[in-house]
Amino acid sequence: MAEEPKAHEESDEDVDAQMKELEENPPDKLEDFPGGKAKYRTMGGSEADAGYDEGATAKLGPSEVRHFEDGSVTVKGEKVDDPEKYKGEPIPGGPTDPNAPGLPGEPSDSDDSSDSSESDD
């Protein structure tokens, strides 16, 4: 039974090495993140001494960026001139994906019947 904990430690060491590599070079796509035990590890460790803007999480982007419903963006409380600079690629099939199919029951962009009825008068 003394061998079991050692085998468990080796797998934890593998996960630690995988997380260290992930922290140094985070992937761009969600599907490139690790699976297995590493999937459930927190970047920087569970008891990280560094804040969000320090260490590995600093590579994910600034924490002071806030996005608002009207499309505006602030950084450190100040409105930016070019909000597009702080927007990422839309998630395929997500609500911001222009190529995503509409949801059942929602009007599509081609169903602008209100505009055509006003021009018939």
MOPAC internal coordinates of N, CA, C and O (Angstrom, degrees):
PM7 1SCF
backbone

  N    0.0000 0     0.00 0     0.00 0    0    0    0
  C    1.4475 1     0.00 0     0.00 0    1    0    0
  C    1.5185 1   112.14 1     0.00 0    2    1    0
  O    1.2310 1   120.34 1   162.57 1    3    2    1
  N    1.3107 1   116.95 1   -17.43 1    3    2    1
  C    1.4596 1   120.42 1   179.94 1    5    3    2
  C    1.5264 1   111.09 1   -68.80 1    6    5    3
  O    1.2310 1   120.05 1   158.84 1    7    6    5
  N    1.3202 1   117.51 1   -21.16 1    7    6    5
  C    1.4552 1   121.05 1  -179.01 1    9    7    6
  C    1.5297 1   112.07 1   -76.63 1   10    9    7
  O    1.2310 1   119.76 1   150.62 1   11   10    9
  N    1.3251 1   118.05 1   -29.38 1   11   10    9
  C    1.4652 1   120.77 1  -176.92 1   13   11   10
  C    1.5158 1   112.86 1   -59.53 1   14   13   11
  O    1.2310 1   118.64 1   130.59 1   15   14   13
  N    1.3429 1   120.20 1   -49.41 1   15   14   13
  C    1.4641 1   118.90 1   179.37 1   17   15   14
  C    1.5216 1   112.56 1   -60.62 1   18   17   15
  O    1.2310 1   120.27 1   144.71 1   19   18   17
  N    1.3477 1   117.08 1   -35.29 1   19   18   17
  C    1.4599 1   119.70 1   179.86 1   21   19   18
  C    1.5298 1   110.39 1   -64.43 1   22   21   19
  O    1.2310 1   120.18 1   137.22 1   23   22   21
  N    1.3270 1   117.26 1   -42.78 1   23   22   21
  C    1.4618 1   121.02 1   177.55 1   25   23   22
  C    1.5180 1   110.31 1   -63.19 1   26   25   23
  O    1.2310 1   121.03 1   141.78 1   27   26   25
  N    1.3230 1   115.63 1   -38.22 1   27   26   25
  C    1.4624 1   120.58 1   178.65 1   29   27   26
  C    1.5331 1   109.93 1   -65.18 1   30   29   27
  O    1.2310 1   120.33 1   138.73 1   31   30   29
  N    1.3471 1   116.98 1   -41.27 1   31   30   29
  C    1.4606 1   121.05 1   178.82 1   33   31   30
  C    1.5253 1   111.55 1   -63.69 1   34   33   31
  O    1.2310 1   120.43 1   141.36 1   35   34   33
  N    1.3160 1   116.79 1   -38.64 1   35   34   33
  C    1.4614 1   119.84 1   179.98 1   37   35   34
  C    1.5269 1   110.37 1   -63.47 1   38   37   35
  O    1.2310 1   120.27 1   138.98 1   39   38   37
  N    1.3144 1   117.09 1   -41.02 1   39   38   37
  C    1.4582 1   118.61 1   179.68 1   41   39   38
  C    1.5277 1   110.22 1   -68.39 1   42   41   39
  O    1.2310 1   119.98 1   144.96 1   43   42   41
  N    1.3332 1   117.63 1   -35.04 1   43   42   41
  C    1.4581 1   120.44 1   175.66 1   45   43   42
  C    1.5295 1   110.84 1   -65.54 1   46   45   43
  O    1.2310 1   120.84 1   143.77 1   47   46   45
  N    1.3344 1   116.00 1   -36.23 1   47   46   45
  C    1.4605 1   119.45 1   177.16 1   49   47   46
  C    1.5250 1   110.71 1   -65.59 1   50   49   47
  O    1.2310 1   120.48 1   142.12 1   51   50   49
  N    1.3210 1   116.69 1   -37.88 1   51   50   49
  C    1.4667 1   120.67 1   176.96 1   53   51   50
  C    1.5268 1   110.14 1   -63.53 1   54   53   51
  O    1.2310 1   120.71 1   137.50 1   55   54   53
  N    1.3194 1   116.25 1   -42.50 1   55   54   53
  C    1.4589 1   121.12 1   179.36 1   57   55   54
  C    1.5247 1   109.75 1   -65.22 1   58   57   55
  O    1.2310 1   120.41 1   138.04 1   59   58   57
  N    1.3368 1   116.83 1   -41.96 1   59   58   57
  C    1.4663 1   120.45 1   177.92 1   61   59   58
  C    1.5250 1   111.26 1   -60.22 1   62   61   59
  O    1.2310 1   120.49 1   138.11 1   63   62   61
  N    1.3325 1   116.67 1   -41.89 1   63   62   61
  C    1.4617 1   120.99 1   178.74 1   65   63   62
  C    1.5277 1   110.42 1   -65.32 1   66   65   63
  O    1.2310 1   120.82 1   139.61 1   67   66   65
  N    1.3177 1   116.05 1   -40.39 1   67   66   65
  C    1.4689 1   120.87 1   179.16 1   69   67   66
  C    1.5331 1   110.09 1   -64.72 1   70   69   67
  O    1.2310 1   120.06 1   139.16 1   71   70   69
  N    1.3319 1   117.49 1   -40.84 1   71   70   69
  C    1.4594 1   121.00 1   179.35 1   73   71   70
  C    1.5314 1   111.14 1   -68.75 1   74   73   71
  O    1.2310 1   120.36 1   143.04 1   75   74   73
  N    1.3185 1   116.92 1   -36.96 1   75   74   73
  C    1.4653 1   120.64 1   178.19 1   77   75   74
  C    1.5296 1   109.96 1   -61.60 1   78   77   75
  O    1.2310 1   121.11 1   136.24 1   79   78   77
  N    1.3311 1   115.49 1   -43.76 1   79   78   77
  C    1.4668 1   120.31 1   177.95 1   81   79   78
  C    1.5290 1   110.45 1   -64.25 1   82   81   79
  O    1.2310 1   120.30 1   140.06 1   83   82   81
  N    1.3179 1   117.03 1   -39.94 1   83   82   81
  C    1.4600 1   122.51 1   179.71 1   85   83   82
  C    1.5277 1   111.03 1   -64.65 1   86   85   83
  O    1.2310 1   120.54 1   140.44 1   87   86   85
  N    1.3335 1   116.57 1   -39.56 1   87   86   85
  C    1.4606 1   120.92 1   179.49 1   89   87   86
  C    1.5234 1   111.77 1   -66.56 1   90   89   87
  O    1.2310 1   120.47 1   144.55 1   91   90   89
  N    1.3246 1   116.70 1   -35.45 1   91   90   89
  C    1.4594 1   120.59 1  -179.47 1   93   91   90
  C    1.5201 1   112.40 1   -75.32 1   94   93   91
  O    1.2310 1   120.32 1   149.87 1   95   94   93
  N    1.3276 1   116.99 1   -30.13 1   95   94   93
  C    1.4590 1   121.29 1  -177.97 1   97   95   94
  C    1.5273 1   109.52 1  -143.83 1   98   97   95
  O    1.2310 1   119.84 1   -99.92 1   99   98   97
  N    1.3467 1   117.91 1    80.08 1   99   98   97
  C    1.4674 1   119.41 1  -177.93 1  101   99   98
  C    1.5253 1   111.58 1   -67.00 1  102  101   99
  O    1.2310 1   119.76 1   -38.14 1  103  102  101
  N    1.3252 1   118.06 1   141.86 1  103  102  101
  C    1.4616 1   121.35 1  -179.51 1  105  103  102
  C    1.5283 1   111.61 1   -71.83 1  106  105  103
  O    1.2310 1   121.04 1   -23.71 1  107  106  105
  N    1.3233 1   115.62 1   156.29 1  107  106  105
  C    1.4580 1   121.52 1   179.21 1  109  107  106
  C    1.5235 1   112.07 1   -84.02 1  110  109  107
  O    1.2310 1   120.36 1   149.89 1  111  110  109
  N    1.3254 1   116.91 1   -30.11 1  111  110  109
  C    1.4579 1   121.21 1  -174.95 1  113  111  110
  C    1.5251 1   110.15 1  -109.68 1  114  113  111
  O    1.2310 1   120.85 1   -35.61 1  115  114  113
  N    1.3091 1   115.99 1   144.39 1  115  114  113
  C    1.4610 1   121.79 1  -179.48 1  117  115  114
  C    1.5179 1   111.70 1   -59.32 1  118  117  115
  O    1.2310 1   120.00 1   141.97 1  119  118  117
  N    1.3284 1   117.60 1   -38.03 1  119  118  117
  C    1.4660 1   120.23 1  -178.26 1  121  119  118
  C    1.5330 1   112.66 1   -69.73 1  122  121  119
  O    1.2310 1   120.06 1   167.54 1  123  122  121
  N    1.3439 1   117.49 1   -12.46 1  123  122  121
  C    1.4548 1   120.79 1   178.02 1  125  123  122
  C    1.5257 1   113.42 1   -87.33 1  126  125  123
  O    1.2310 1   120.10 1   172.70 1  127  126  125
  N    1.3400 1   117.42 1    -7.30 1  127  126  125
  C    1.4577 1   120.02 1   176.59 1  129  127  126
  C    1.5264 1   108.95 1   -71.13 1  130  129  127
  O    1.2310 1   120.15 1   -25.60 1  131  130  129
  N    1.3237 1   117.33 1   154.40 1  131  130  129
  C    1.4665 1   119.90 1  -175.09 1  133  131  130
  C    1.5181 1   113.38 1   -70.65 1  134  133  131
  O    1.2310 1   121.65 1   -20.69 1  135  134  133
  N    1.3212 1   114.44 1   159.31 1  135  134  133
  C    1.4563 1   121.61 1   173.51 1  137  135  134
  C    1.5170 1   108.08 1  -108.00 1  138  137  135
  O    1.2310 1   119.96 1    17.33 1  139  138  137
  N    1.3008 1   117.68 1  -162.67 1  139  138  137
  C    1.4604 1   121.67 1   177.51 1  141  139  138
  C    1.5132 1   112.20 1    64.96 1  142  141  139
  O    1.2310 1   120.82 1    31.35 1  143  142  141
  N    1.3306 1   116.03 1  -148.65 1  143  142  141
  C    1.4628 1   120.96 1  -177.85 1  145  143  142
  C    1.5300 1   112.11 1   -64.11 1  146  145  143
  O    1.2310 1   120.10 1   146.12 1  147  146  145
  N    1.3164 1   117.42 1   -33.88 1  147  146  145
  C    1.4680 1   120.88 1  -178.27 1  149  147  146
  C    1.5265 1   111.52 1   -64.17 1  150  149  147
  O    1.2310 1   120.45 1   154.83 1  151  150  149
  N    1.3118 1   116.75 1   -25.17 1  151  150  149
  C    1.4652 1   121.55 1   179.33 1  153  151  150
  C    1.5242 1   110.82 1   -60.88 1  154  153  151
  O    1.2310 1   120.47 1   151.31 1  155  154  153
  N    1.3213 1   116.71 1   -28.69 1  155  154  153
  C    1.4578 1   121.15 1  -174.76 1  157  155  154
  C    1.5269 1   113.14 1  -103.02 1  158  157  155
  O    1.2310 1   120.28 1  -171.55 1  159  158  157
  N    1.3185 1   117.07 1     8.45 1  159  158  157
  C    1.4615 1   121.11 1   176.88 1  161  159  158
  C    1.5190 1   109.44 1   -90.93 1  162  161  159
  O    1.2310 1   120.61 1   -31.75 1  163  162  161
  N    1.3066 1   116.44 1   148.25 1  163  162  161
  C    1.4532 1   122.62 1   177.61 1  165  163  162
  C    1.5194 1   108.90 1   -91.32 1  166  165  163
  O    1.2310 1   120.28 1   -45.36 1  167  166  165
  N    1.3192 1   117.07 1   134.64 1  167  166  165
  C    1.4594 1   119.86 1   177.20 1  169  167  166
  C    1.5162 1   109.17 1   -60.92 1  170  169  167
  O    1.2310 1   120.66 1   -45.66 1  171  170  169
  N    1.3091 1   116.34 1   134.34 1  171  170  169
  C    1.4502 1   120.86 1  -177.95 1  173  171  170
  C    1.5122 1   112.69 1    86.48 1  174  173  171
  O    1.2310 1   119.86 1   176.80 1  175  174  173
  N    1.3261 1   117.86 1    -3.20 1  175  174  173
  C    1.4567 1   121.12 1  -178.74 1  177  175  174
  C    1.5096 1   110.96 1    90.89 1  178  177  175
  O    1.2310 1   120.80 1   -17.55 1  179  178  177
  N    1.3014 1   116.07 1   162.45 1  179  178  177
  C    1.4583 1   119.69 1  -176.84 1  181  179  178
  C    1.5177 1   112.68 1   -72.69 1  182  181  179
  O    1.2310 1   119.94 1   153.39 1  183  182  181
  N    1.3103 1   117.73 1   -26.61 1  183  182  181
  C    1.4598 1   122.18 1   179.55 1  185  183  182
  C    1.5228 1   109.36 1  -118.28 1  186  185  183
  O    1.2310 1   120.42 1  -125.51 1  187  186  185
  N    1.3133 1   116.79 1    54.49 1  187  186  185
  C    1.4614 1   120.94 1  -176.10 1  189  187  186
  C    1.5216 1   110.87 1   -64.71 1  190  189  187
  O    1.2310 1   121.05 1   -41.34 1  191  190  189
  N    1.3093 1   115.60 1   138.66 1  191  190  189
  C    1.4582 1   121.23 1   178.16 1  193  191  190
  C    1.5245 1   111.39 1   -85.39 1  194  193  191
  O    1.2310 1   120.09 1   162.36 1  195  194  193
  N    1.3134 1   117.43 1   -17.64 1  195  194  193
  C    1.4593 1   122.00 1  -176.10 1  197  195  194
  C    1.5283 1   110.42 1   -94.95 1  198  197  195
  O    1.2310 1   121.32 1   -28.84 1  199  198  197
  N    1.3221 1   115.08 1   151.16 1  199  198  197
  C    1.4515 1   120.95 1   175.63 1  201  199  198
  C    1.5124 1   111.00 1   -79.94 1  202  201  199
  O    1.2310 1   120.76 1     1.70 1  203  202  201
  N    1.3291 1   116.16 1  -178.30 1  203  202  201
  C    1.4632 1   120.50 1  -176.93 1  205  203  202
  C    1.5266 1   111.64 1   -59.95 1  206  205  203
  O    1.2310 1   120.12 1   138.83 1  207  206  205
  N    1.3089 1   117.38 1   -41.17 1  207  206  205
  C    1.4669 1   121.12 1  -176.04 1  209  207  206
  C    1.5155 1   113.38 1   -83.20 1  210  209  207
  O    1.2310 1   120.41 1  -171.64 1  211  210  209
  N    1.3171 1   116.82 1     8.36 1  211  210  209
  C    1.4547 1   121.76 1   177.70 1  213  211  210
  C    1.5177 1   107.91 1  -122.45 1  214  213  211
  O    1.2310 1   120.31 1   -27.43 1  215  214  213
  N    1.2870 1   117.02 1   152.57 1  215  214  213
  C    1.4614 1   120.21 1   175.55 1  217  215  214
  C    1.5166 1   112.55 1    74.72 1  218  217  215
  O    1.2310 1   120.99 1    30.27 1  219  218  217
  N    1.3235 1   115.71 1  -149.73 1  219  218  217
  C    1.4607 1   122.06 1  -172.27 1  221  219  218
  C    1.5237 1   113.16 1   -66.10 1  222  221  219
  O    1.2310 1   119.56 1   142.99 1  223  222  221
  N    1.3109 1   118.44 1   -37.01 1  223  222  221
  C    1.4645 1   120.12 1  -176.57 1  225  223  222
  C    1.5212 1   112.61 1   -69.95 1  226  225  223
  O    1.2310 1   119.59 1   162.86 1  227  226  225
  N    1.3215 1   118.38 1   -17.14 1  227  226  225
  C    1.4617 1   120.86 1   177.65 1  229  227  226
  C    1.5280 1   111.01 1   -62.93 1  230  229  227
  O    1.2310 1   120.21 1   153.50 1  231  230  229
  N    1.3426 1   117.20 1   -26.50 1  231  230  229
  C    1.4640 1   121.15 1  -179.52 1  233  231  230
  C    1.5276 1   112.09 1   -75.15 1  234  233  231
  O    1.2310 1   120.21 1   169.42 1  235  234  233
  N    1.3327 1   117.20 1   -10.58 1  235  234  233
  C    1.4629 1   120.41 1  -179.40 1  237  235  234
  C    1.5207 1   112.42 1   -85.11 1  238  237  235
  O    1.2310 1   120.24 1   170.53 1  239  238  237
  N    1.3193 1   117.14 1    -9.47 1  239  238  237
  C    1.4534 1   121.18 1   178.76 1  241  239  238
  C    1.5125 1   110.83 1   124.14 1  242  241  239
  O    1.2310 1   120.06 1   -15.99 1  243  242  241
  N    1.3388 1   117.48 1   164.01 1  243  242  241
  C    1.4605 1   120.46 1  -177.89 1  245  243  242
  C    1.5257 1   111.40 1   -69.44 1  246  245  243
  O    1.2310 1   121.13 1   -34.57 1  247  246  245
  N    1.3241 1   115.44 1   145.43 1  247  246  245
  C    1.4630 1   119.94 1  -178.66 1  249  247  246
  C    1.5224 1   111.76 1   -82.09 1  250  249  247
  O    1.2310 1   119.86 1   164.82 1  251  250  249
  N    1.3164 1   117.87 1   -15.18 1  251  250  249
  C    1.4651 1   121.15 1  -175.50 1  253  251  250
  C    1.5207 1   113.54 1   -84.07 1  254  253  251
  O    1.2310 1   119.41 1  -179.57 1  255  254  253
  N    1.3293 1   118.73 1     0.43 1  255  254  253
  C    1.4667 1   121.54 1  -178.09 1  257  255  254
  C    1.5268 1   108.90 1   -79.76 1  258  257  255
  O    1.2310 1   120.77 1   -50.76 1  259  258  257
  N    1.3355 1   116.14 1   129.24 1  259  258  257
  C    1.4640 1   121.94 1   177.47 1  261  259  258
  C    1.5231 1   108.98 1  -126.99 1  262  261  259
  O    1.2310 1   121.00 1   -47.62 1  263  262  261
  N    1.3273 1   115.70 1   132.38 1  263  262  261
  C    1.4610 1   122.13 1   178.52 1  265  263  262
  C    1.5296 1   108.51 1  -105.57 1  266  265  263
  O    1.2310 1   120.37 1   -42.55 1  267  266  265
  N    1.3334 1   116.90 1   137.45 1  267  266  265
  C    1.4524 1   121.87 1  -178.18 1  269  267  266
  C    1.5254 1   110.61 1  -115.94 1  270  269  267
  O    1.2310 1   121.04 1   -21.28 1  271  270  269
  N    1.3386 1   115.63 1   158.72 1  271  270  269
  C    1.4694 1   121.20 1  -176.03 1  273  271  270
  C    1.5194 1   112.95 1   -59.61 1  274  273  271
  O    1.2310 1   119.59 1   149.07 1  275  274  273
  N    1.3289 1   118.39 1   -30.93 1  275  274  273
  C    1.4622 1   120.91 1  -179.39 1  277  275  274
  C    1.5226 1   112.92 1   -77.79 1  278  277  275
  O    1.2310 1   120.22 1  -178.97 1  279  278  277
  N    1.3511 1   117.18 1     1.03 1  279  278  277
  C    1.4574 1   121.26 1   178.31 1  281  279  278
  C    1.5110 1   113.67 1    95.08 1  282  281  279
  O    1.2310 1   120.03 1   172.65 1  283  282  281
  N    1.3238 1   117.54 1    -7.35 1  283  282  281
  C    1.4546 1   119.90 1   179.73 1  285  283  282
  C    1.5262 1   110.17 1   -77.63 1  286  285  283
  O    1.2310 1   121.59 1   -21.64 1  287  286  285
  N    1.3285 1   114.56 1   158.36 1  287  286  285
  C    1.4680 1   121.88 1  -178.70 1  289  287  286
  C    1.5176 1   108.09 1  -134.78 1  290  289  287
  O    1.2310 1   120.72 1   -41.98 1  291  290  289
  N    1.3296 1   116.24 1   138.02 1  291  290  289
  C    1.4557 1   120.58 1   173.52 1  293  291  290
  C    1.5266 1   109.54 1  -119.89 1  294  293  291
  O    1.2310 1   120.99 1   -31.82 1  295  294  293
  N    1.3214 1   115.71 1   148.18 1  295  294  293
  C    1.4540 1   122.92 1   173.82 1  297  295  294
  C    1.5230 1   106.31 1  -126.38 1  298  297  295
  O    1.2310 1   120.75 1   -57.81 1  299  298  297
  N    1.3178 1   116.17 1   122.19 1  299  298  297
  C    1.4690 1   122.53 1  -176.63 1  301  299  298
  C    1.5231 1   110.72 1    55.11 1  302  301  299
  O    1.2310 1   120.51 1  -144.53 1  303  302  301
  N    1.3322 1   116.62 1    35.47 1  303  302  301
  C    1.4587 1   121.62 1   176.79 1  305  303  302
  C    1.5132 1   115.15 1    84.21 1  306  305  303
  O    1.2310 1   119.45 1   175.85 1  307  306  305
  N    1.3231 1   118.66 1    -4.15 1  307  306  305
  C    1.4568 1   121.45 1  -179.15 1  309  307  306
  C    1.5223 1   110.15 1  -106.60 1  310  309  307
  O    1.2310 1   120.53 1   -47.09 1  311  310  309
  N    1.3290 1   116.60 1   132.91 1  311  310  309
  C    1.4559 1   121.97 1  -179.54 1  313  311  310
  C    1.5264 1   109.86 1   -67.24 1  314  313  311
  O    1.2310 1   120.48 1   -44.69 1  315  314  313
  N    1.3388 1   116.69 1   135.31 1  315  314  313
  C    1.4656 1   120.78 1  -179.76 1  317  315  314
  C    1.5283 1   110.17 1   -92.48 1  318  317  315
  O    1.2310 1   120.68 1   -26.37 1  319  318  317
  N    1.3254 1   116.31 1   153.63 1  319  318  317
  C    1.4618 1   121.89 1  -179.27 1  321  319  318
  C    1.5257 1   111.81 1   -75.46 1  322  321  319
  O    1.2310 1   120.02 1   146.19 1  323  322  321
  N    1.3311 1   117.57 1   -33.81 1  323  322  321
  C    1.4615 1   121.53 1  -176.05 1  325  323  322
  C    1.5349 1   110.28 1  -122.74 1  326  325  323
  O    1.2310 1   120.12 1   -93.72 1  327  326  325
  N    1.3460 1   117.38 1    86.28 1  327  326  325
  C    1.4729 1   119.58 1  -178.49 1  329  327  326
  C    1.5214 1   113.28 1   -63.42 1  330  329  327
  O    1.2310 1   119.84 1   156.26 1  331  330  329
  N    1.3375 1   117.92 1   -23.74 1  331  330  329
  C    1.4669 1   121.23 1   179.95 1  333  331  330
  C    1.5273 1   111.46 1   -61.55 1  334  333  331
  O    1.2310 1   120.24 1   152.99 1  335  334  333
  N    1.3286 1   117.15 1   -27.01 1  335  334  333
  C    1.4560 1   122.37 1  -179.89 1  337  335  334
  C    1.5375 1   111.26 1   -63.00 1  338  337  335
  O    1.2310 1   120.38 1   154.28 1  339  338  337
  N    1.3251 1   116.88 1   -25.72 1  339  338  337
  C    1.4654 1   121.56 1  -175.30 1  341  339  338
  C    1.5259 1   112.90 1  -104.24 1  342  341  339
  O    1.2310 1   120.00 1  -170.18 1  343  342  341
  N    1.3130 1   117.61 1     9.82 1  343  342  341
  C    1.4557 1   120.79 1   179.18 1  345  343  342
  C    1.5232 1   109.53 1  -102.36 1  346  345  343
  O    1.2310 1   121.00 1   -41.24 1  347  346  345
  N    1.3199 1   115.69 1   138.76 1  347  346  345
  C    1.4547 1   120.86 1   177.86 1  349  347  346
  C    1.5164 1   110.41 1   -92.95 1  350  349  347
  O    1.2310 1   121.25 1     2.30 1  351  350  349
  N    1.3061 1   115.21 1  -177.70 1  351  350  349
  C    1.4593 1   121.09 1   176.85 1  353  351  350
  C    1.5248 1   109.03 1   -70.06 1  354  353  351
  O    1.2310 1   119.49 1   -37.46 1  355  354  353
  N    1.3343 1   118.58 1   142.54 1  355  354  353
  C    1.4679 1   119.52 1   177.84 1  357  355  354
  C    1.5207 1   111.40 1   -66.20 1  358  357  355
  O    1.2310 1   120.93 1   -32.33 1  359  358  357
  N    1.3075 1   115.83 1   147.67 1  359  358  357
  C    1.4598 1   121.31 1   176.96 1  361  359  358
  C    1.5219 1   107.32 1   -72.09 1  362  361  359
  O    1.2310 1   119.83 1   -54.20 1  363  362  361
  N    1.3440 1   117.92 1   125.80 1  363  362  361
  C    1.4714 1   120.05 1  -178.78 1  365  363  362
  C    1.5253 1   111.31 1   -55.09 1  366  365  363
  O    1.2310 1   121.09 1   -53.85 1  367  366  365
  N    1.3227 1   115.52 1   126.15 1  367  366  365
  C    1.4669 1   121.16 1  -179.81 1  369  367  366
  C    1.5099 1   113.43 1    83.56 1  370  369  367
  O    1.2310 1   120.07 1   176.37 1  371  370  369
  N    1.3419 1   117.47 1    -3.63 1  371  370  369
  C    1.4648 1   121.70 1  -178.23 1  373  371  370
  C    1.5197 1   111.99 1   -82.02 1  374  373  371
  O    1.2310 1   120.39 1    -2.24 1  375  374  373
  N    1.3159 1   116.87 1   177.76 1  375  374  373
  C    1.4648 1   120.44 1  -176.26 1  377  375  374
  C    1.5191 1   114.67 1   -65.92 1  378  377  375
  O    1.2310 1   119.37 1   157.85 1  379  378  377
  N    1.3210 1   118.81 1   -22.15 1  379  378  377
  C    1.4642 1   120.66 1   179.15 1  381  379  378
  C    1.5213 1   113.12 1   -97.71 1  382  381  379
  O    1.2310 1   120.19 1  -179.60 1  383  382  381
  N    1.3262 1   117.24 1     0.40 1  383  382  381
  C    1.4650 1   121.23 1   179.68 1  385  383  382
  C    1.5286 1   108.72 1   -78.65 1  386  385  383
  O    1.2310 1   119.90 1   -63.22 1  387  386  385
  N    1.3405 1   117.80 1   116.78 1  387  386  385
  C    1.4699 1   119.31 1  -178.62 1  389  387  386
  C    1.5335 1   112.82 1   -66.81 1  390  389  387
  O    1.2310 1   119.82 1   160.92 1  391  390  389
  N    1.3263 1   117.95 1   -19.08 1  391  390  389
  C    1.4627 1   121.07 1  -179.50 1  393  391  390
  C    1.5205 1   113.10 1   -95.73 1  394  393  391
  O    1.2310 1   119.98 1  -177.82 1  395  394  393
  N    1.3211 1   117.64 1     2.18 1  395  394  393
  C    1.4682 1   120.91 1  -178.51 1  397  395  394
  C    1.5342 1   109.68 1   -74.44 1  398  397  395
  O    1.2310 1   120.51 1   -38.04 1  399  398  397
  N    1.3277 1   116.63 1   141.96 1  399  398  397
  C    1.4617 1   118.98 1   176.22 1  401  399  398
  C    1.5304 1   110.33 1   -68.49 1  402  401  399
  O    1.2310 1   120.70 1   -30.81 1  403  402  401
  N    1.3027 1   116.26 1   149.19 1  403  402  401
  C    1.4550 1   120.49 1   178.72 1  405  403  402
  C    1.5163 1   111.50 1   -69.80 1  406  405  403
  O    1.2310 1   121.19 1   -21.01 1  407  406  405
  N    1.3102 1   115.33 1   158.99 1  407  406  405
  C    1.4606 1   120.19 1   177.01 1  409  407  406
  C    1.5191 1   109.88 1   -80.42 1  410  409  407
  O    1.2310 1   119.93 1   -31.80 1  411  410  409
  N    1.3265 1   117.75 1   148.20 1  411  410  409
  C    1.4631 1   120.14 1   177.35 1  413  411  410
  C    1.5281 1   110.26 1   -58.84 1  414  413  411
  O    1.2310 1   120.88 1   -45.53 1  415  414  413
  N    1.3098 1   115.93 1   134.47 1  415  414  413
  C    1.4535 1   120.95 1   179.32 1  417  415  414
  C    1.5142 1   114.09 1    92.60 1  418  417  415
  O    1.2310 1   119.92 1   165.73 1  419  418  417
  N    1.3161 1   117.76 1   -14.27 1  419  418  417
  C    1.4596 1   120.57 1   177.85 1  421  419  418
  C    1.5193 1   109.32 1   -90.84 1  422  421  419
  O    1.2310 1   120.01 1   -39.76 1  423  422  421
  N    1.3287 1   117.58 1   140.24 1  423  422  421
  C    1.4683 1   118.82 1   177.41 1  425  423  422
  C    1.5230 1   110.44 1   -68.66 1  426  425  423
  O    1.2310 1   120.28 1   -39.39 1  427  426  425
  N    1.3074 1   117.08 1   140.61 1  427  426  425
  C    1.4599 1   120.39 1   177.04 1  429  427  426
  C    1.5167 1   109.21 1   -88.83 1  430  429  427
  O    1.2310 1   120.02 1   -12.32 1  431  430  429
  N    1.3185 1   117.56 1   167.68 1  431  430  429
  C    1.4597 1   121.87 1  -179.32 1  433  431  430
  C    1.5227 1   111.81 1   -63.92 1  434  433  431
  O    1.2310 1   120.01 1   152.78 1  435  434  433
  N    1.3318 1   117.59 1   -27.22 1  435  434  433
  C    1.4576 1   120.83 1  -179.70 1  437  435  434
  C    1.5199 1   112.50 1   -81.19 1  438  437  435
  O    1.2310 1   119.75 1   172.49 1  439  438  437
  N    1.3319 1   118.07 1    -7.51 1  439  438  437
  C    1.4671 1   122.31 1   179.81 1  441  439  438
  C    1.5207 1   111.43 1   -93.38 1  442  441  439
  O    1.2310 1   119.71 1  -132.68 1  443  442  441
  N    1.3129 1   118.17 1    47.32 1  443  442  441
  C    1.4594 1   122.13 1   178.82 1  445  443  442
  C    1.5279 1   109.54 1   -88.28 1  446  445  443
  O    1.2310 1   120.72 1  -116.79 1  447  446  445
  N    1.3255 1   116.23 1    63.21 1  447  446  445
  C    1.4605 1   120.92 1  -177.19 1  449  447  446
  C    1.5212 1   111.78 1   -70.50 1  450  449  447
  O    1.2310 1   119.56 1   156.51 1  451  450  449
  N    1.3328 1   118.44 1   -23.49 1  451  450  449
  C    1.4579 1   120.89 1  -179.89 1  453  451  450
  C    1.5323 1   110.57 1   -66.75 1  454  453  451
  O    1.2310 1   119.68 1   144.72 1  455  454  453
  N    1.3242 1   118.21 1   -35.28 1  455  454  453
  C    1.4592 1   121.39 1   179.84 1  457  455  454
  C    1.5343 1   110.54 1   -71.00 1  458  457  455
  O    1.2310 1   119.93 1   139.21 1  459  458  457
  N    1.3373 1   117.74 1   -40.79 1  459  458  457
  C    1.4536 1   120.20 1  -176.82 1  461  459  458
  C    1.5117 1   112.01 1   -71.87 1  462  461  459
  O    1.2310 1   119.20 1   149.20 1  463  462  461
  N    1.3288 1   119.13 1   -30.80 1  463  462  461
  C    1.4711 1   121.24 1  -179.73 1  465  463  462
  C    1.5229 1   110.78 1   -71.45 1  466  465  463
  O    1.2310 1   119.60 1   150.17 1  467  466  465
  N    1.3194 1   118.37 1   -29.83 1  467  466  465
  C    1.4624 1   120.61 1   179.12 1  469  467  466
  C    1.5305 1   110.89 1   -73.46 1  470  469  467
  O    1.2310 1   119.65 1   149.05 1  471  470  469
  N    1.3387 1   118.27 1   -30.95 1  471  470  469
  C    1.4652 1   119.97 1  -178.12 1  473  471  470
  C    1.5190 1   112.60 1   -82.07 1  474  473  471
  O    1.2310 1   119.69 1   168.57 1  475  474  473
  N    1.3573 1   118.19 1   -11.43 1  475  474  473
  C    1.4666 1   120.68 1  -179.64 1  477  475  474
  C    1.5270 1   112.27 1   -78.01 1  478  477  475
  O    1.2310 1   118.91 1   166.25 1  479  478  477
  N    1.3329 1   119.69 1   -13.75 1  479  478  477
  C    1.4672 1   121.88 1  -176.53 1  481  479  478
  C    1.4510 1   112.20 1   -70.10 1  482  481  479
  O    1.2310 1   120.10 1   180.00 1  483  482  481

